[in-house]
Amino acid sequence: MRIFLFLGLFLCAIWASDFSKKKLIKIDEGQDNFELINLDQARSTPPLDSQKALFDSSALKENQSAIRDKKLDFAIVFTSRRPFSYPSPQGPKNLSHTFSQNTLRALRLNFVNAAANGIYQSQKTLKSFSPQDASLINIAPFLRQEKDRGKIYADFVDYLIIINLNEFYISTTNFIFTQKTGANAVINFKLISAKGEVKSKNITLKIALDEDASPRQNYQKVLDEMPKMLAQVVHRQTRRLKVQ
């Protein structure tokens, strides 16, 4: 048995003159296990961290137009300054959350799913594009929830929309025989392209309140009408946009 083993090793030595990247196997007689003995030869291949991948994804970055869809994909971030609230003590204290929800419902834009949009709902975005005393509004429950993990980040974001709810107040205008009460919302709208271009627009929304209605009825009127007004402004600003 030992003679055959010796002959086998000798023939292998003749057929394979280059021992680089090889290891000897020492087999003990009467045992099933074996031990690997490293010959410590120089490797002919570079380390893994310096090898080029079989599929180089950098080619995709150079030719993204070949794989991107033709539709505009948006991400959106809402922020609110404190207090952005209905000022009447009889009415609800805060309207920023519902205001954002109704604005999203009124917007007819293709938004990425909640998980992908969450990338932009960050403190970095807040610090870069919102007032210092603003805070993020979580709108994830109002966006599409993608269940397929492979598709969560499949869409490229062409534009990021940032809506800052800066101020909300009630104004009273006195005329000779009458008095009119109105609701006012001061909002900043920013549109940021994938190339880093930023467009900013300050918006003031005004709506007349019914003096005969209760504070809650007027509050509901604000929530029904103002988000639609804001959505119209956003649609006008995004109407002629093209895929980046």
C-alpha positions as CSV (number, residue, x, y, z in Angstrom):
1,M,0.0,0.0,0.0
2,R,2.8,2.4,0.9
3,I,4.6,1.6,-2.4
4,F,1.5,2.5,-4.4
5,L,1.0,5.7,-2.5
6,F,4.7,6.7,-3.1
7,L,4.3,6.0,-6.8
8,G,1.2,8.1,-7.0
9,L,2.9,11.1,-5.3
10,F,5.9,10.7,-7.6
11,L,3.7,10.7,-10.8
12,C,1.9,13.8,-9.5
13,A,5.2,15.5,-9.1
14,I,6.1,14.9,-12.7
15,W,2.7,16.0,-14.1
16,A,2.5,19.2,-12.1
17,S,5.8,21.0,-12.1
18,D,4.3,24.1,-10.6
19,F,3.4,23.6,-6.9
20,S,2.2,27.2,-6.4
21,K,-1.3,27.4,-4.8
22,K,-1.1,23.6,-3.9
23,K,-1.2,21.9,-0.5
24,L,0.1,18.4,0.4
25,I,-2.2,15.9,2.0
26,K,-0.7,13.7,4.7
27,I,-2.7,10.6,5.4
28,D,-2.2,8.5,8.5
29,E,-2.6,4.8,8.0
30,G,-5.8,3.4,9.6
31,Q,-7.4,6.8,10.0
32,D,-10.2,8.5,8.0
33,N,-9.3,12.1,8.8
34,F,-6.6,14.1,7.0
35,E,-4.4,17.1,7.7
36,L,-3.7,20.0,5.2
37,I,0.0,21.1,5.2
38,N,0.5,24.6,3.7
39,L,3.6,24.8,1.6
40,D,3.7,28.7,2.1
41,Q,4.4,29.3,-1.6
42,A,3.9,32.7,-3.2
43,R,0.4,33.0,-4.7
44,S,0.1,33.6,-8.4
45,T,-3.3,35.4,-8.0
46,P,-3.7,38.8,-6.4
47,P,-5.6,39.2,-3.0
48,L,-9.4,39.2,-3.2
49,D,-9.7,42.9,-2.4
50,S,-7.6,43.7,-5.4
51,Q,-9.3,41.4,-7.9
52,K,-11.8,42.7,-10.3
53,A,-15.3,41.3,-9.9
54,L,-16.7,39.0,-12.6
55,F,-19.6,41.5,-13.1
56,D,-18.4,45.1,-12.8
57,S,-21.4,47.2,-11.8
58,S,-19.6,50.4,-12.6
59,A,-20.6,49.9,-16.2
60,L,-24.2,50.5,-15.1
61,K,-23.4,54.0,-13.8
62,E,-21.8,54.9,-17.1
63,N,-24.9,53.8,-19.1
64,Q,-27.8,54.2,-16.7
65,S,-30.0,55.5,-19.5
66,A,-30.1,52.0,-20.9
67,I,-31.8,50.5,-17.8
68,R,-33.8,53.4,-16.4
69,D,-37.5,53.7,-16.9
70,K,-39.1,56.7,-18.7
71,K,-41.3,57.8,-15.8
72,L,-40.5,60.5,-13.3
73,D,-39.9,59.1,-9.8
74,F,-40.2,61.4,-6.8
75,A,-39.2,61.2,-3.1
76,I,-40.8,63.6,-0.7
77,V,-40.0,65.0,2.8
78,F,-42.3,67.0,5.0
79,T,-41.1,69.1,7.9
80,S,-42.9,71.3,10.3
81,R,-42.0,74.3,12.5
82,R,-43.4,74.4,15.9
83,P,-46.2,75.3,16.3
84,F,-47.9,74.6,13.0
85,S,-51.3,74.2,14.6
86,Y,-54.9,75.4,14.5
87,P,-54.8,78.4,16.9
88,S,-58.3,78.0,18.4
89,P,-58.3,76.5,21.9
90,Q,-61.6,74.7,20.9
91,G,-60.1,73.1,17.8
92,P,-57.4,70.4,17.4
93,K,-54.0,71.5,18.5
94,N,-51.8,70.2,15.6
95,L,-52.6,69.8,11.9
96,S,-49.2,69.2,10.3
97,H,-49.6,65.4,10.3
98,T,-53.0,65.3,8.7
99,F,-52.1,68.3,6.4
100,S,-49.2,66.2,5.0
101,Q,-51.4,63.1,4.6
102,N,-54.0,65.0,2.6
103,T,-51.4,66.8,0.5
104,L,-49.9,63.4,-0.5
105,R,-53.4,62.2,-1.5
106,A,-53.9,65.2,-3.7
107,L,-50.6,64.9,-5.4
108,R,-50.7,62.9,-8.7
109,L,-47.0,62.1,-8.8
110,N,-45.2,58.8,-8.9
111,F,-43.6,58.5,-5.5
112,V,-41.1,55.8,-4.5
113,N,-42.2,53.3,-1.8
114,A,-42.0,54.0,1.9
115,A,-38.7,52.2,2.5
116,A,-36.9,54.0,-0.4
117,N,-38.4,57.3,0.6
118,G,-37.1,56.8,4.2
119,I,-33.6,57.4,3.0
120,Y,-34.4,61.0,2.5
121,Q,-36.3,61.5,5.7
122,S,-33.0,62.0,7.6
123,Q,-31.5,64.6,9.9
124,K,-29.0,65.5,7.1
125,T,-31.9,66.5,4.8
126,L,-33.6,68.3,7.7
127,K,-30.4,70.3,8.5
128,S,-29.6,71.1,4.9
129,F,-33.0,72.3,3.6
130,S,-35.3,73.2,6.5
131,P,-35.5,75.9,9.2
132,Q,-33.4,75.2,12.3
133,D,-36.4,74.7,14.6
134,A,-38.2,72.4,12.2
135,S,-38.8,68.7,12.7
136,L,-39.5,65.8,10.4
137,I,-43.0,64.5,9.8
138,N,-43.2,60.7,9.4
139,I,-45.2,60.1,6.2
140,A,-44.2,56.5,5.7
141,P,-47.7,55.2,6.6
142,F,-49.1,57.2,3.7
143,L,-46.8,55.8,1.0
144,R,-46.8,52.5,-0.8
145,Q,-45.3,49.6,1.2
146,E,-43.2,47.4,-1.1
147,K,-43.2,43.8,0.1
148,D,-40.7,42.5,-2.5
149,R,-37.2,43.3,-1.1
150,G,-35.7,43.0,-4.5
151,K,-37.8,45.9,-5.7
152,I,-37.6,48.3,-2.7
153,Y,-34.7,50.3,-4.2
154,A,-35.3,49.5,-7.9
155,D,-36.5,52.9,-8.8
156,F,-34.1,55.8,-9.4
157,V,-35.2,59.0,-7.7
158,D,-35.2,61.8,-10.3
159,Y,-36.4,64.6,-7.9
160,L,-36.7,65.2,-4.2
161,I,-39.6,67.4,-3.0
162,I,-39.2,69.1,0.4
163,I,-42.3,70.8,1.9
164,N,-41.6,72.9,4.9
165,L,-44.8,73.8,6.9
166,N,-43.5,77.0,8.4
167,E,-46.4,78.9,9.9
168,F,-50.2,78.7,10.3
169,Y,-52.3,81.5,11.7
170,I,-55.8,83.1,11.7
171,S,-56.2,86.6,10.4
172,T,-59.0,89.1,10.8
173,T,-59.8,91.9,8.4
174,N,-62.2,94.6,9.5
175,F,-64.3,96.4,6.9
176,I,-66.8,99.3,7.6
177,F,-69.8,97.0,8.3
178,T,-68.3,93.5,8.2
179,Q,-65.4,91.5,9.4
180,K,-63.7,88.6,7.6
181,T,-61.7,85.8,9.1
182,G,-59.2,83.8,7.2
183,A,-56.8,80.9,7.6
184,N,-53.2,81.5,6.4
185,A,-50.4,78.9,5.8
186,V,-46.9,79.9,5.0
187,I,-45.0,77.1,3.3
188,N,-41.7,76.7,1.6
189,F,-41.4,74.3,-1.4
190,K,-38.1,73.0,-2.6
191,L,-37.4,70.9,-5.7
192,I,-34.0,69.1,-5.8
193,S,-32.9,67.3,-8.9
194,A,-30.7,64.2,-9.1
195,K,-28.0,66.5,-10.4
196,G,-28.1,68.6,-7.3
197,E,-30.1,71.6,-8.7
198,V,-32.3,73.3,-6.1
199,K,-35.3,75.4,-6.8
200,S,-37.1,77.1,-3.9
201,K,-40.5,78.8,-3.7
202,N,-42.3,80.5,-0.8
203,I,-46.0,79.9,-0.8
204,T,-48.8,81.6,1.2
205,L,-52.1,79.8,1.2
206,K,-55.2,81.8,2.2
207,I,-58.8,80.6,2.7
208,A,-61.8,82.4,4.1
209,L,-63.4,80.9,7.2
210,D,-67.2,80.8,7.9
211,E,-68.0,83.0,10.9
212,D,-71.2,81.0,11.5
213,A,-69.3,77.6,11.6
214,S,-67.7,76.0,14.6
215,P,-63.9,76.0,15.0
216,R,-63.9,72.2,14.2
217,Q,-65.9,72.8,11.0
218,N,-63.5,75.5,9.9
219,Y,-60.6,73.3,10.9
220,Q,-62.0,70.6,8.6
221,K,-62.4,73.1,5.8
222,V,-58.7,74.0,6.1
223,L,-57.8,70.3,5.9
224,D,-60.0,69.7,2.9
225,E,-59.1,72.8,0.9
226,M,-55.5,73.9,1.7
227,P,-53.7,70.6,0.8
228,K,-55.5,70.7,-2.6
229,M,-54.2,74.2,-3.1
230,L,-50.7,73.2,-2.2
231,A,-50.9,70.2,-4.6
232,Q,-51.9,72.5,-7.4
233,V,-48.7,74.6,-6.8
234,V,-46.5,71.5,-6.8
235,H,-48.1,70.2,-10.0
236,R,-47.4,73.5,-11.7
237,Q,-43.7,73.4,-10.6
238,T,-43.3,69.8,-11.8
239,R,-45.3,69.8,-15.0
240,R,-42.4,70.2,-17.4
241,L,-39.8,68.1,-15.6
242,K,-37.9,65.4,-17.5
243,V,-36.1,62.3,-16.4
244,Q,-32.6,63.2,-15.2
